[in-house]
Amino acid sequence: MMHQLAQQHRNEQLLKPTATIHVGNRLSLIERKVFNAIIWHSQNQRSAKPANYMSVDLLMSLIGLERSKNTEVIMDALERLTTTPIVWNTLKKDRTADWGVCTFLAGAEMNGGRLRYVLNPLLVEKVEHPTLFAKIQLLVQTRFSSKYSLALYEFLIDEMCRNGNPKTHVFQVSLDTLRHVLQFDGIYKHLNSDVLKPCVKEINKHSDISLVYSGVKKGRAVAALLLTIERKAVQLALTDLVTVETSDDPLNQLELMNDPLEQMLVTRGVGKRKAKALVETYDETRIRENIAHVEREYQAGKVKVLSAYLIRAIEEDYRPKVKSAALPERSEMSEREAAEKAREELLTDWNRYRERRVRERFAVLSSAEQEAHRSAFVERLDHTSSILKKQFKKDGFASRMVDAQFFSELHERLLESPEELDLDAYRASLMDIAEVVAARAQG
């Protein structure tokens, strides 16, 4: 009976306040799912009492762990939500409050298969009577296996809800805003390959929306993304999300292509994937000028196969060369490349520092605490890649792959100082150390 009730609830929506979507901290996937489940439960209770009760089985189902018996994962998430401050409305979208900080829960306890929780008083009004909110499907969140996918999905749904919930919505978002939403500090190359592409794949497969994006360049560098969100005509089934209608019409696919450069290339016979690769690799001026050059050659009868010649022209740059104009561009590019290289080196140093610190913090934990972290990790293996599970079955924690993943996940739980959590704070600490060393040398 409880299982059927839980399955029924997973088809419902929670009205998640915009201010709590734009939170300025790093929640893990499980913590964000528990966060959402408690918001939904609190909104349905609407009790005058400060404390609410919910079944642990129901909570496990709402976060996609209905087959698991490891409640330590839940306790770990509740502890984080009770002790970790969250900063809400960091993007200033909810105009009813400029800024706020508090823990999400004032307290929580589990006893006899029931969870008793108390929302922080500062959040009660926002949660139970939201004025600006996103309608989040509970079923959708159970399908996500990445915290980035869930964070991005919430951000996209919030954007659609704040714009009248249209069937299709196109908007531009800066990389800085996106990095804040996803809490990812890497360069665009890594953001795109390691985070965005897997997120889009998971969102398009498991959610009630589809997402297409393209880079918006400022000079040669990508500075923002143009996002197109479209509501699917879907039936929310407990087994998965089943698409009712789709379209394979090439003209419709062309309309969904956000980047006009991609459209220009595709209409000239270049394949969609190749067009996207060219736009991501080369700057807009180079592509447009080569298109103009190739069209002149084609009209003069010098080109037989337009698409093949156009691809080669862009890749090898067939534009007439102007030496005097090229020098400032190369100089400007070298400065950007130097800045990008310096940031990559700083990011590499920071990641090494964080890796060392998390291992040091783990080493000073008690044996019971270390074992609890290992047990929670083993439980999460059921929802991760088959390669990692095979490695664990073969070598356990002695596997380098397993060891690296284990400590990577501990970053969110054990690291706490500003320089451990924020790249800019780490940079500032290095500058402080350099100043001290310089002062001692002069003394």
Steps between C-alpha positions, in 0.01 A plus 500: 500500500780741592682418176187576292447826688862602443472424128187715481672795671792484259264614223430823689668840481666716760486878481864577564560867590731677256711631788579141609596395146764771478686390814865590537638175638602156377228243562563141397246318283349313798486817711323694225249216452429483876472880502232481227312209658471682834380819326228299324397322821490824700283668235255211514484497881443874558488430871507766769736278700872578472592133436379270223522122469550290189574135431865419430381256231312783330806723513721225355253452214479872425877517451519181292643266768188293568698176460768604747510426872793729574344781702847634583491677164186682616648580841813639337290725274280615790807584706636714218165676453482565874854630544601659169398863440335572166492842336179543303391730219861539387390589144256768628205357305261505798442869570315437825835449677842641416710242680477237772705235674406217734506122526217324315391292799489608863510134604424143398477157660417147382324246719296189426500552124379859527679829440420801716627825350475869584548758226709804583252776598658738247405264216154388614313786333697466176445125485134482602380818325737564208433811291748406227558132435584224255280193455742209542390147411587266788523204263757679285740559787508128585639429152801730518838352591693829492468796735579727205205363301255561784635850570483594131150348463371706794659815356337440159155424644523811717591707194197366310260553791615859550434568130141377488576129452508507117533185292833627363731750667827642366733703718865586549696432817855607579764239582552668839133449589511142376814425701327639808185294444699180445775589749766404245814714476668342198575663165239482223669206329455286813163652587371407155644148473485383863180668620273651235500220243425224756237726663320568173502130414349408838244783499385419147470130583335509842314830542190674367704756303758489222802728487721622216783749550770679304789725594481878468846634431661827596791520263644149487390386845157367603352746751140378526261229386181529300256244643183369339263314734196320366223329693454141391159352434558225755320253715659465843526126553649335805734297281632807319398806301339391172496750215159519332597696193828579330606654174772385265431775248839648399342845470381482861847389610647796314262737680614359836862568410583808707820620336444691172848397386400135526189575296708672232730199475220241498308683227818483290517122528720457809384225737347609831772345719778637281340845500483498879864387525615779267311766697646375828854490358531818294401862561198660332700738279707217353191294420299785346788629289579151372132447412505825300829403332376151406172634362690739274712209378189285452317767300810539281482129419825413681335270757310181416402360844405796718473326839834314481687807377338719768610265781856491368501880456401561863743243639795618288387865491481593130434867570731750327766578758550857624825505696464846653161417649608163635762622748269670754268200491784258575623724780153519651461124464835431666394705804176303528685172456747600773215591737320175420819299554562673834145419612540136396825473698337661804204263470735200479688615812171558684368154415825344627471704820138389550596136437774520763275675752209255466735207561647674804154568642389143438811364674415674829141367512414222740485143370120505528475823299732366231299179474174697474637694203618179334161332554313797354731497198443128442125561513528772238686263269163350405421826322832559327688372195541128437876547452539637853294215646715243319815663632362494854400132477848418373727708726276678753638828633849396385394586144643836391177584318286420805737684733494812281119499476457439873711798602352714222154452653638577846595851387144617561483342844841568653634819345380812679753787503457783243819415309386136478159592358567805284765551233519876556552449874781255420660755268476766773664266754792445262541876464498540880770233534708669229476834683611341829796332332599826331474690829720247678755515219519878530524480879 
